[in-house]
Amino acid sequence: MGEPSVISEREGKILGIIETARGKRAKFRDERVNMSHGAGGKATQSMIEGLFVPAFGSEALAAMGDAGAVEADGTQLALTTDSFVVKPLRFPGGSIGELAVNGTVNDLAVAGARPLALSLSLILEEGLAAVDLRAEVDAIARAAEMAGVRIVAGDTKVVERGSADGMYACTSGIGLRDPRSSMATDAIRPGDRILLSGTIGEHGTAIMLARGEFELDAEIRSDTRSLWPAVDALLEEAGPSLRCMRDATRGGVASVLNELARASSVAMLVREAAVPVDPAVAGASEILGIDPMYVANEGKLVAFVAPEDSERALAALRSVPGCERAEEIGEVRTEPPGMVLVETSFGGKRVMDQLVGDPLPRIC
């Protein structure tokens, strides 16, 4: 595919204004923290770039990656940490315990690291039923076994009744950097193809329906799973041609694409018709006025692959259980840098910006 068709003068001015505004480093100016700061969109970015990065001076944080690089006596490791405050604790397709394992394992995997071990901290609310605690401990153990990792350290705290929603889980993970991986968040190049490992929006939609806030009857299950088998297949088939990967959790696929477009100073063009969405998710999203591209996933990744190896990489991805509906959804362009454009089903184009607000809070 070539570069996009010539845009009108008016379109060029509008894109120029957006590009200038987005090119400025985000600043944290809010007087109070609100729910949008945890949604993975613009508010999250402003807090990370405007508060955490200047305070900690960390290149890893500045790169907006899912895991940081650590070297010990010549061994390349990856380290990540995460917290889970999902409500409700159990939902169709999974629970907070499975999320705690899979979410951390996946952050290591998409950084090109084979997950090795996790630490686990549980914050329990006074009054939590022992049967529920046992169920989540069992879920954590099963998920860890399936992901091939061990729980090697942990901590437990109990807070007063009413101070938590039953249970919060905090995990850290360590992984061994795979020698086949040379990925980086700023390694994406024009011409690279964008691969998506399957249908989007199941997790966020399943959580929303499990809360019973909407009278919608749909059989939608969370997609929570370990992504290491998919990553392993991509590394084996594409190797150095695999530029970058990211699991599309908070803020969905749209947030991931925007973060990486800014990190690599490239443009991205997504073909709306190529994005796989389950009909039940599409229907629920349409009724609620939510774009599935912004809905969280817990078992899907976005991969950027050099064009000469994209077809083989896609075939390898589709061979992995759970990724049968993987698709190539777009490509990387040069203009306008740092922005994501969507080619709509009607043939037009629109800007797919970062998530604003938090339409589905507490989904992970």
N, C-alpha and C positions, 0 to 999 in steps of 0.2 A: 504494500500500500504506500502511496506517496503522501506528501504533506497535505494538509487540509486546503480546501478551495479558498480563494481570495475572499476576505471578509470585507464588509462595507466600511466606509469611513466612520459611521456612527458606531458600529460594533467595535471597531478598533479603538475608538476613544473610550468606550465603556470598559473594554478589557484592559486598557492601559491604566484607567483609574483603579480598577480592582487590583491589578498587578502591583501598582505603586503602594497601595494600602497594605497589601499582604506582604510586601517585601520588607516592611519595617518590623523590627524585633518586637515581639509581644511584651506588654508591660502589665504587671499585676497592680491594678488600681482599685479593686473592689474593697469596700469597707468591711464586708462580712462574707464568709464562705456560704455558698448556696449549692443546691443540688447539681447545678450545671457544671460545677468545678470537678465533679466526679464522673461526667458523662463521656469523656474522651474527645470532646470537640474544642471549640474556640476557647472556652473558659478554662479548660484543662491545660491547653497550650499556653495560655497567658500565665497560669500559675507556675508551670514548669519553667518556661523560658524567662519569665519576669521575676520569679522568686527563688526557685530551687537551684537553677543553674548558676546564677550570680553568687548565691550563698555558698554553694559547695564546689564551684569551679571544676565540675566534672565533665570531661569530654564525652564520656558515655551517656550522661544525661542529655547533653546538648545534641547528641546524635539521635535522640528520641527512639532508641532501640528498645527491644524487649528484654535484652540481657546484656550485661557488661562483660568485657573481656578481662581475664585474670591470668597472669603467667606465674607459674611456680616451678623453679628449677628446670626451665625449658619446656614444661608441660603447659599447653594452651587449654585453659578452662573458661567456662562461661558461668556467670552467677546472676540469678534473678530472684525477685521477691514479689509477693502479691498478697492481697487481702480480699476476703470474700464476705459480703454482707447481704447475700441474696435473700429475698423475701417472696414467697414462702421457702422454708428449708427444703421441702420436697416438692417436686413438680414432674409432669409427664416426661419421662426419658432420663431423669437424673435427680441429683440432690446436691446440697452444698458440699458434702464430702467429696463426691466425684469431681465437682468443679474445682475444688481446692487442689486436687492432684493433677487433673488434666490441664487446667489453666496454667499451672507452673511448668509442667512438662512441655507444654506447647510453646511457651516463651523461650525455653532452651532450644527446642527443636528448630524453630524458624530462625534462630540465630546460628544454625549450623552446628549445634552441639548435641551429642548423644546424651540424654538424661541419665544421671547416675544415682543421685540421692536427694532427699528432701528433708527439711525440718518442718515441724508442724506446731503451731501455737493455737490453742482453742480458748476463746473467751466465751464463757458459759453464763447464762442468766439464771439467777436464783429461781427455782421452781421448774426448770426444764425437766421433763419426764425422763427417767433413766432409760426407758425403752427407746426414746428418740435418740439419746446419746449413743446407746449401743448400736442403733441402726446406722448412724453416721460414721462411727468408728469402723464398723464392718464395711461400709461403702468406701471409706478411705483405703482400707486394707485391700479390698478387691481391685479398686482402680489402680493402686500402686503396683499390685502384682501384674495386672494386664499391661501396664506401661513399662514394666521392667525396672522399677526404681524401688529403693528402700527408704523407709522413714527412719532416720538415724538420730534425730534430736527433736526435742519438743518442750512445750511449756503449757501450763493451764492456769487460767485466772477465772474467778467467779465474780460477777458484778450483781448489784442489788436488783431485785425484781423491778421490771419496768425500764431498766437501763440498756437493754439489748433485746433483739428479736429472737430469743432462744439461744442462738449460737452465732458467733462470728469465727472465721477461720483465717489464719495468717500462715503463709507458707513461704519458704525460700528453697531454691533448688540450685544444684550444681551439676554441670555437664562437661563432658570432654569434647573439645572442638574437633570436628571431623576433618581429617586431612584433605578430603575432597572438596571442602568448602573454602571459598575465597570471597564470600559475600560481604556487602557493606551497604548501609542505608543511602550512601551517596554514590553507589556504583552503577546506578541505572543510566542507560544510554538511549538516545533517540534510535528508533527502530526496534527496540526490545518489545517482545510480546508480553501481554498481561494474561496470566492464567489464573483461574479461580477454581478451587478444588471441588465445588459442588453447589447445591442450592443454598440460598441465603435466607436469614431471618428466622429460622426455626426456634432458636433458643429464646430470643427476646419475646417472640410471639407466644411461645409456650408458657413463659413466666407470666406474661400479661394475662393470658386466659386463666391460668391457675389461681390468680388472685380473685377471680370472680367479680371483677369490677365492670365487666362488659357482658351483656347477654348474647354471647356468640357461641355457637356449638360447632366446634371444629376439632378434628383429631390431629393435633400438632404436638410433636415430641421434640425435646431439646436434642441438639446434635452433639452434645458433649462427648468427646473421645480424644484419645492421644493422637497427635499428628505426626509422631516420629516415623511410623511406617510410610506415610506419604512423603515426608522429607527425605527419608532414606532412598526411596525410589527415584526421586528427582535428582538427588546428588549422584546416584549411580548412573543415571542416564545422561544428565546434562553437565555435571561436574562444574568446570570453570565458566560454562555458559549460563549458569544460574547466578544471576546478579544479586538478587535480594528476595527475601520472603518476609511475610508478616501474617500473623493470625488476626483475623478480623473480628475482634471482640467488641469492647465498648465503642460506640460510634459507628460500628459496622464497616463495610467495605469502603464507603465514601470517605470516612475519616482516615483510614489507612492510606488510600490513594493520595489524599491531600497532603498528609504528612510526608510521604515519600517523594511526591512531586516537588515539595519545597526543599527537602533535604538534598535532592540531586539537581535542582534547578532545571527541571524539564517540564514539558507539558504532557498530559495524558489524554487520550481520546478513548472513551468507553462506548461500545455499541450497546445501547439499551436492550435491543432485541436478543442479544447473545447472553445476557445475564440470566442464569437459571434460577427460577423462583417457583416453589411448589404452589399449585393453584390455591390451596387452603391458606397459605401465608399471604399470597397476593390478594385474596378476597378479604381477609381480615384487615390487612394494611389499607386497602382501598376504603373500607367502611370507616376506619378510624382516622383516615387522612394522614397515614404515616408512610414514608418511602422506605421499602425494604432495604435499600442500600445503606440506610442509617441504623438498621436494627442489628443488635448484637448477635454474634455467632460464638459457639464454643468448640467447634470442630471443623472450621474451614480456614484455609489459608489463601493468600494472594501471592503469586510468584511471578518474578520478572525474568524472562529468559531471552538470550540472544536469538534473533530470528532464524538462524540456520539450524538451531536445535529445538525450536519450539514444538514442532509436530511430534518429535520423539518424546519430548518431555511430557506433553499432554497425554500421549498414549501410555506412558509409564504411570502417570497420575491416575488415569482411569482404571488401571489394573489393580489398584489398591482398594480393598473393601471400604465402602463409605465414600469413595471418590468417583464412582461410576459416572456421575453426571458433571464431571469437570468440563470446563469450557475455556476457550480463548475468548476473552471479552473485550480486548482492545489492544492498543499499542502506544508506545511512547513517542512523542513528537518533540519538536524544538520550541514552538511558539503556541501560546504565551507561557513563558517559563513559570514554574511554580503553581500552575493551575490545572484543573481537571475539567474537561469538557465531555458532555454526553451527546452522542448522536442519537436522537430520538427515533422512535418507530415511524414518525411522520417525515423523517429526512432532515429535520432542523437540528440545531445545536443549542445547548444551554450549559451554563456554568454549574458544576456540582461542587458547591462550597462545603466548608467544614460544618459540622453539626453545631447548631445554636440551641441552647437550652438543653433540657433533659426530658424527652417525651416518655421514656420508659426507665424510671429510676430503679435502683437496687435490683439489677438483673444479673449481677455476678459478684 
